[in-house]
Amino acid sequence: MPDHDQRLKTAIRECLPELIELVRPEWSGRIDASSPRWEPEELFPDPPEGERRRIDLVARVAIEGEEALAHVEIEAADALTSLRGRLPRYHDFLGYRHGLPVASPALYLSVGLEGRGWDGVTEELLGDTLGTTRWPYLGLPALDGTVYVEGANLLGVALVGFMRIPEDRKPAVKARAMLRLAEGDLSAYKRFLLMELVEAYLPLDAPLRQLYKDLLETKEYQPVIKVGETTFERGEKHGQLIGQRAMLRRQLEKKFGPLSGQAAARLEGWSADRLLQLGDELLTAGSLAELGLADAP
């Protein structure tokens, strides 16, 4: 199986409301994750020399109008022992560090359990319960891909490759998933990310791959071919631009320290050509003002 880390993280960053709806439908109307503010993934609980822990995805969201955190864990292992050991510590640390409620939806890629529900661990001492940490999960291998491919949630459509699909139905399910995404109400970049998930996680052996290609050549599936070429071209360009901005921001902060909100906003608004120019100017600039990222003193 391909490395899930960057591919899935990027898709979930773009589709956080859809993920919350998939994992816990009851939360979708109560948690506003439409404009998440993402926190750094690496945290240092005991600086400067303490243990370093990497948390998958953490964003500031609103729960019924109040600020809170959404902490998403993606677990690819075929056992949950490690996740069950670390997730309660992450949950407690995030709550302590930020002083905010923490919702921790988990996405299980290799363990299905009941498909959707609550997982958790209980800490005991001498037969007494000290505390319990619970989190909602989505166990993809236990879900029916032939059902989710027809669902309204397009992230769920894109994740069908992790779900149960009869072998002989895989070409049809893959073609249907690609058609749903090609025709869905999505930005070009989000369409690229979700279609790429289907391509990556629903691979087909040679005979089934030919059946899939035959389906795409039929009139019904022509939108996949037509939209796919434009979508992937635009998506790749957009992804490259995001990577370019992230690299330049790291270089800027290494040289000048953390960017102010004003500087970060200007950087986000600059075009690809302006970013290339910034890369050249950064080598000799003595301040953010020289680069146009801050007002002159």
PLY file of the C-alpha trace (Angstrom):
ply
format ascii 1.0
element vertex 297
property float x
property float y
property float z
element edge 296
property int vertex1
property int vertex2
end_header
0.00 0.00 0.00
1.33 3.48 -0.82
2.51 5.71 2.00
-0.68 7.30 3.27
0.89 10.10 5.22
1.25 13.14 2.99
-1.46 12.17 0.49
-4.19 11.67 3.07
-3.13 14.54 5.28
-3.32 16.94 2.36
-6.77 15.69 1.37
-8.09 15.90 4.93
-6.75 19.42 5.34
-8.96 20.37 2.41
-11.93 18.24 3.54
-12.05 18.54 7.33
-15.83 19.18 7.51
-16.43 16.12 5.33
-14.22 13.99 7.57
-16.07 15.07 10.70
-19.37 14.26 9.02
-18.11 10.80 8.04
-16.74 9.93 11.48
-19.50 11.46 13.58
-22.52 12.66 11.58
-24.10 14.07 14.74
-21.22 16.56 15.03
-21.37 17.97 11.50
-23.95 20.63 12.35
-22.34 21.54 15.66
-18.66 21.78 14.72
-17.79 24.52 12.25
-14.62 23.35 10.49
-15.17 25.34 7.30
-12.21 27.66 8.01
-9.80 25.65 10.17
-6.61 27.25 11.46
-3.99 24.53 11.41
-1.52 24.12 14.26
2.06 22.81 13.86
2.23 19.01 13.74
5.33 18.67 15.91
4.92 19.48 19.59
7.49 19.56 22.34
5.79 18.73 25.67
8.92 19.27 27.77
11.15 21.81 26.01
14.01 22.12 25.37
15.11 18.51 25.83
11.88 16.63 26.41
10.34 13.90 24.30
9.16 15.05 20.87
5.76 13.79 19.77
4.31 14.14 16.30
0.55 14.64 16.15
-1.11 14.03 12.80
-3.41 17.03 12.29
-4.59 19.71 14.72
-6.82 22.64 13.76
-8.66 25.40 15.58
-12.38 25.16 14.84
-15.62 26.28 16.49
-17.89 24.00 18.51
-21.30 25.62 18.86
-19.71 29.04 18.45
-16.86 28.51 20.91
-13.22 27.98 19.94
-12.01 24.40 20.17
-9.51 22.00 18.62
-10.06 19.21 16.12
-7.30 16.62 16.48
-7.31 14.04 13.67
-5.32 10.81 13.93
-4.81 8.63 10.84
-3.84 5.08 11.78
-2.49 2.77 9.06
-1.22 -0.05 11.30
-3.08 -3.37 11.38
-3.34 -3.13 15.18
-4.49 -0.26 17.40
-2.21 -0.83 20.39
0.10 2.06 19.56
-2.68 4.52 18.79
-4.59 3.61 21.94
-1.43 4.29 23.93
-0.64 7.68 22.44
-4.01 9.26 21.61
-5.08 9.86 25.25
-1.73 11.56 25.93
-2.09 13.75 22.85
-5.66 14.62 23.81
-4.69 15.61 27.35
-1.61 17.55 26.22
-3.51 19.54 23.60
-6.24 20.43 26.07
-3.67 21.50 28.67
-1.51 23.46 26.24
-4.31 25.39 24.57
-6.92 25.44 27.32
-9.59 24.37 24.83
-11.97 21.44 24.35
-10.50 18.80 22.02
-12.43 16.62 19.56
-10.30 13.72 18.31
-11.83 11.88 15.34
-9.70 8.92 14.22
-9.47 7.35 10.78
-8.50 3.65 10.78
-7.15 2.46 7.44
-6.45 -1.20 8.26
-8.71 -2.02 11.23
-12.47 -1.99 10.73
-13.96 -2.72 14.17
-17.67 -1.87 13.82
-17.13 0.53 10.94
-18.16 3.62 12.88
-18.37 4.13 16.62
-16.42 5.01 19.75
-13.02 3.67 20.72
-11.18 4.39 23.92
-8.97 3.32 26.79
-9.48 3.20 30.55
-6.71 3.78 33.06
-6.97 1.67 36.19
-5.06 1.36 39.44
-5.53 -1.52 41.87
-8.89 -2.35 40.35
-10.19 1.22 40.45
-10.88 3.32 37.37
-8.81 6.51 37.24
-10.15 7.84 34.00
-11.36 7.04 30.50
-10.54 8.68 27.17
-12.90 8.09 24.26
-12.84 9.17 20.63
-15.04 8.56 17.59
-13.52 6.48 14.83
-14.20 5.43 11.27
-12.93 1.92 10.53
-12.76 1.93 6.74
-12.21 -1.83 6.13
-15.57 -2.62 7.75
-17.54 -0.25 5.51
-19.27 -1.23 2.27
-17.59 0.57 -0.61
-20.50 -0.16 -2.95
-22.71 1.92 -0.62
-20.30 4.77 0.11
-19.51 5.31 -3.56
-23.12 6.51 -3.95
-23.08 8.68 -0.83
-23.40 12.45 -0.71
-20.09 12.85 1.13
-17.43 13.05 -1.59
-14.57 12.36 0.80
-16.33 9.07 1.55
-16.48 8.43 -2.19
-12.74 9.05 -2.46
-11.94 6.62 0.39
-13.73 3.59 -1.09
-10.37 1.97 -1.89
-9.95 1.22 1.83
-13.44 -0.30 2.12
-14.94 -3.72 1.42
-15.59 -4.22 -2.29
-16.13 -7.61 -3.98
-13.22 -8.24 -6.32
-15.39 -8.43 -9.42
-17.09 -5.13 -8.55
-13.88 -3.10 -8.17
-13.66 -1.82 -11.78
-17.26 -0.59 -11.67
-16.87 0.96 -8.20
-13.65 2.71 -9.21
-15.21 4.08 -12.39
-18.28 5.21 -10.46
-16.15 6.92 -7.81
-14.20 8.80 -10.46
-17.42 9.85 -12.17
-18.95 11.11 -8.92
-15.84 13.20 -8.25
-15.60 14.45 -11.83
-19.19 15.69 -11.68
-19.15 16.81 -8.04
-19.26 20.41 -6.84
-15.55 20.69 -6.07
-12.71 23.10 -6.69
-10.14 21.93 -9.23
-7.58 21.34 -6.48
-9.94 19.39 -4.21
-11.13 17.34 -7.20
-7.50 16.52 -8.00
-6.79 15.42 -4.42
-9.86 13.19 -4.16
-9.50 11.61 -7.59
-5.86 10.94 -6.76
-6.95 9.07 -3.61
-9.09 6.76 -5.73
-6.23 6.15 -8.14
-3.77 5.45 -5.33
-5.88 3.27 -3.04
-8.04 1.32 -5.46
-5.38 -0.35 -7.63
-6.50 -3.03 -10.10
-4.70 -6.08 -11.43
-4.26 -6.36 -15.18
-7.58 -8.08 -16.11
-9.63 -5.78 -13.86
-7.66 -2.76 -14.98
-8.69 -3.45 -18.57
-12.34 -3.70 -17.54
-11.96 -0.33 -15.82
-10.43 1.24 -18.93
-13.23 -0.20 -21.05
-15.79 1.43 -18.77
-14.10 4.82 -19.05
-14.35 4.61 -22.83
-18.15 4.35 -22.72
-20.33 7.43 -23.15
-21.47 7.39 -19.51
-17.94 7.84 -18.19
-16.59 10.36 -20.68
-16.71 13.15 -18.02
-13.97 11.29 -16.13
-11.63 11.54 -19.11
-12.64 15.10 -19.97
-12.49 16.50 -16.46
-9.62 14.35 -15.29
-7.00 15.77 -17.62
-7.80 19.40 -16.76
-8.26 18.61 -13.07
-4.95 16.86 -12.65
-3.08 19.57 -14.54
-4.58 22.34 -12.41
-4.27 20.34 -9.22
-0.61 19.62 -9.73
0.10 23.29 -10.40
-1.83 24.33 -7.30
-0.02 21.74 -5.20
3.34 22.96 -6.46
2.39 26.54 -5.54
1.44 25.48 -2.00
4.75 23.65 -1.62
6.65 26.68 -2.92
4.96 28.99 -0.41
5.63 26.56 2.46
9.32 26.31 1.56
9.71 30.08 1.32
7.93 30.59 4.62
10.33 28.18 6.34
13.28 30.06 4.87
11.83 33.43 5.88
11.17 32.33 9.45
14.62 30.78 9.75
16.14 34.14 8.75
13.74 36.66 10.32
11.76 34.71 12.92
8.00 33.88 12.95
5.97 35.82 10.40
3.34 38.28 11.56
-0.24 37.83 10.42
0.26 40.66 7.94
3.38 39.09 6.42
1.78 35.64 6.21
-1.29 37.08 4.49
0.82 38.90 1.92
2.81 35.75 1.21
-0.39 33.76 0.69
-1.68 36.33 -1.79
1.38 36.46 -4.01
1.42 34.87 -7.46
3.82 32.16 -8.64
5.94 34.76 -10.46
6.15 36.96 -7.37
7.19 33.97 -5.27
10.02 33.20 -7.69
11.18 36.79 -7.34
10.97 36.49 -3.56
13.22 33.43 -3.67
15.91 35.47 -5.42
15.54 38.53 -3.18
15.58 36.49 0.01
19.27 35.71 -0.42
20.36 39.31 0.13
17.44 40.99 1.93
18.06 42.35 5.41
14.44 42.67 6.52
10.87 41.65 5.70
10.17 45.27 4.70
12.80 45.04 1.95
10.91 42.05 0.57
7.55 43.79 0.68
6.25 41.52 3.44
6.12 44.27 6.07
5.60 47.99 6.06
8.72 50.12 6.23
9.41 51.46 9.73
0 1
1 2
2 3
3 4
4 5
5 6
6 7
7 8
8 9
9 10
10 11
11 12
12 13
13 14
14 15
15 16
16 17
17 18
18 19
19 20
20 21
21 22
22 23
23 24
24 25
25 26
26 27
27 28
28 29
29 30
30 31
31 32
32 33
33 34
34 35
35 36
36 37
37 38
38 39
39 40
40 41
41 42
42 43
43 44
44 45
45 46
46 47
47 48
48 49
49 50
50 51
51 52
52 53
53 54
54 55
55 56
56 57
57 58
58 59
59 60
60 61
61 62
62 63
63 64
64 65
65 66
66 67
67 68
68 69
69 70
70 71
71 72
72 73
73 74
74 75
75 76
76 77
77 78
78 79
79 80
80 81
81 82
82 83
83 84
84 85
85 86
86 87
87 88
88 89
89 90
90 91
91 92
92 93
93 94
94 95
95 96
96 97
97 98
98 99
99 100
100 101
101 102
102 103
103 104
104 105
105 106
106 107
107 108
108 109
109 110
110 111
111 112
112 113
113 114
114 115
115 116
116 117
117 118
118 119
119 120
120 121
121 122
122 123
123 124
124 125
125 126
126 127
127 128
128 129
129 130
130 131
131 132
132 133
133 134
134 135
135 136
136 137
137 138
138 139
139 140
140 141
141 142
142 143
143 144
144 145
145 146
146 147
147 148
148 149
149 150
150 151
151 152
152 153
153 154
154 155
155 156
156 157
157 158
158 159
159 160
160 161
161 162
162 163
163 164
164 165
165 166
166 167
167 168
168 169
169 170
170 171
171 172
172 173
173 174
174 175
175 176
176 177
177 178
178 179
179 180
180 181
181 182
182 183
183 184
184 185
185 186
186 187
187 188
188 189
189 190
190 191
191 192
192 193
193 194
194 195
195 196
196 197
197 198
198 199
199 200
200 201
201 202
202 203
203 204
204 205
205 206
206 207
207 208
208 209
209 210
210 211
211 212
212 213
213 214
214 215
215 216
216 217
217 218
218 219
219 220
220 221
221 222
222 223
223 224
224 225
225 226
226 227
227 228
228 229
229 230
230 231
231 232
232 233
233 234
234 235
235 236
236 237
237 238
238 239
239 240
240 241
241 242
242 243
243 244
244 245
245 246
246 247
247 248
248 249
249 250
250 251
251 252
252 253
253 254
254 255
255 256
256 257
257 258
258 259
259 260
260 261
261 262
262 263
263 264
264 265
265 266
266 267
267 268
268 269
269 270
270 271
271 272
272 273
273 274
274 275
275 276
276 277
277 278
278 279
279 280
280 281
281 282
282 283
283 284
284 285
285 286
286 287
287 288
288 289
289 290
290 291
291 292
292 293
293 294
294 295
295 296
